[in-house]
């Protein structure tokens, strides 16, 4: 929303609606929002990797580069990160456009299901 306002496209408030704190900016949405932080904590535990500390979207894209693992495992972890990022974006849109509440447990289930589906059908761009 902040990027749209900078371009004189006013579609609503610049206030962040997903986590109800701060301004709606890409970096905040995917890295420092409390919902995103819970997702990255879940991903770290589910994939049995060190906690994901992301200060930028670039950090998320490069998560697998900093993990000691086989090439296949790195690809799988990157697929999980991409899926989780997509899921955060989808939850944001549902909160804004459909007034849905964000459910962390639903997000976890969606991330697991989509990751398996996308990997099985070679739909993850890695």
C-alpha positions as CSV (number, residue, x, y, z in Angstrom):
1,X,0.0,0.0,0.0
2,X,2.9,2.4,0.8
3,X,4.3,1.8,-2.7
4,X,0.9,2.5,-4.3
5,X,0.5,5.8,-2.3
6,X,4.0,6.9,-3.5
7,X,2.7,6.5,-7.0
8,X,-0.4,8.5,-6.3
9,X,-2.7,5.5,-6.4
10,X,-4.9,5.7,-3.3
11,X,-6.7,2.5,-2.7
12,X,-7.0,2.7,1.0
13,X,-5.1,3.4,4.2
14,X,-1.4,3.0,4.3
15,X,-1.8,1.5,7.8
16,X,-0.8,-2.1,7.9
17,X,-4.0,-4.2,8.1
18,X,-2.7,-7.8,8.4
19,X,-0.8,-7.5,11.7
20,X,-2.4,-4.2,12.8
21,X,1.0,-2.6,13.4
22,X,3.2,-0.2,11.4
23,X,2.8,0.7,7.7
24,X,2.1,-1.7,5.0
25,X,5.4,-2.2,3.3
26,X,6.9,-5.2,1.5
27,X,9.8,-5.7,3.9
28,X,7.5,-5.4,6.9
29,X,4.9,-7.8,5.5
30,X,7.4,-10.6,4.8
31,X,10.0,-10.2,7.4
32,X,9.1,-8.2,10.6
33,X,5.3,-8.6,10.9
34,X,4.5,-10.8,13.9
35,X,2.5,-13.1,11.6
36,X,5.5,-13.5,9.2
37,X,7.8,-14.1,12.2
38,X,5.5,-16.9,13.4
39,X,5.5,-18.4,9.9
40,X,9.4,-18.3,9.7
41,X,9.6,-19.9,13.2
42,X,7.3,-22.6,12.0
43,X,9.3,-23.2,8.8
44,X,12.5,-23.3,10.8
45,X,11.2,-26.0,13.1
46,X,9.3,-28.0,10.4
47,X,12.4,-28.1,8.1
48,X,14.8,-28.6,11.0
49,X,17.0,-25.7,10.0
50,X,18.4,-22.7,12.0
51,X,15.9,-19.9,12.7
52,X,15.2,-17.8,9.7
53,X,16.4,-14.2,10.3
54,X,15.2,-12.1,7.4
55,X,15.7,-8.4,7.3
56,X,14.7,-8.1,3.6
57,X,13.0,-10.1,0.9
58,X,16.4,-10.8,-0.5
59,X,17.3,-12.6,2.7
60,X,14.3,-14.9,2.2
61,X,15.3,-15.6,-1.4
62,X,18.8,-16.6,-0.2
63,X,17.8,-18.7,2.8
64,X,18.9,-22.0,1.3
65,X,22.4,-20.6,0.4
66,X,23.2,-20.4,4.1
67,X,22.2,-23.9,5.0
68,X,24.6,-26.8,5.0
69,X,22.6,-29.5,3.1
70,X,22.5,-31.4,-0.1
71,X,21.5,-29.7,-3.3
72,X,18.1,-31.5,-3.2
73,X,17.4,-30.5,0.4
74,X,18.3,-26.9,-0.4
75,X,15.9,-26.9,-3.3
76,X,13.1,-28.3,-1.0
77,X,13.8,-25.7,1.6
78,X,13.7,-22.9,-0.9
79,X,10.3,-24.3,-2.2
80,X,9.0,-24.1,1.3
81,X,10.2,-20.5,1.7
82,X,8.6,-19.5,-1.6
83,X,5.3,-21.3,-0.6
84,X,5.3,-19.6,2.8
85,X,5.9,-16.2,1.1
86,X,3.0,-16.8,-1.2
87,X,0.8,-17.9,1.7
88,X,1.6,-14.7,3.7
89,X,0.7,-12.6,0.6
90,X,-2.5,-14.6,0.2
91,X,-3.4,-14.1,3.9
92,X,-2.8,-10.4,3.5
93,X,-5.2,-10.2,0.5
94,X,-7.9,-12.2,2.3
95,X,-7.6,-9.9,5.4
96,X,-7.9,-6.8,3.3
97,X,-10.3,-7.7,0.6
98,X,-12.5,-10.3,2.4
99,X,-12.1,-9.1,6.0
100,X,-10.9,-12.6,7.0
101,X,-9.0,-13.0,10.2
102,X,-5.5,-14.5,9.9
103,X,-5.2,-18.0,11.3
104,X,-1.7,-19.2,12.0
105,X,-2.8,-22.8,12.2
106,X,-4.6,-22.5,8.8
107,X,-1.5,-20.9,7.4
108,X,0.7,-23.8,8.6
109,X,-1.6,-26.3,7.1
110,X,-1.7,-24.4,3.8
111,X,2.0,-24.1,3.6
112,X,2.5,-27.8,4.1
113,X,-0.2,-28.8,1.6
114,X,0.9,-26.4,-1.1
115,X,4.6,-27.2,-0.7
116,X,3.9,-30.9,-1.2
117,X,1.6,-30.2,-4.1
118,X,3.9,-27.7,-5.8
119,X,7.0,-29.9,-5.4
120,X,5.2,-33.0,-6.6
121,X,4.0,-31.3,-9.7
122,X,7.2,-29.3,-10.4
123,X,5.4,-26.0,-10.0
124,X,8.0,-24.3,-7.8
125,X,10.5,-22.1,-9.8
126,X,13.7,-23.4,-8.4
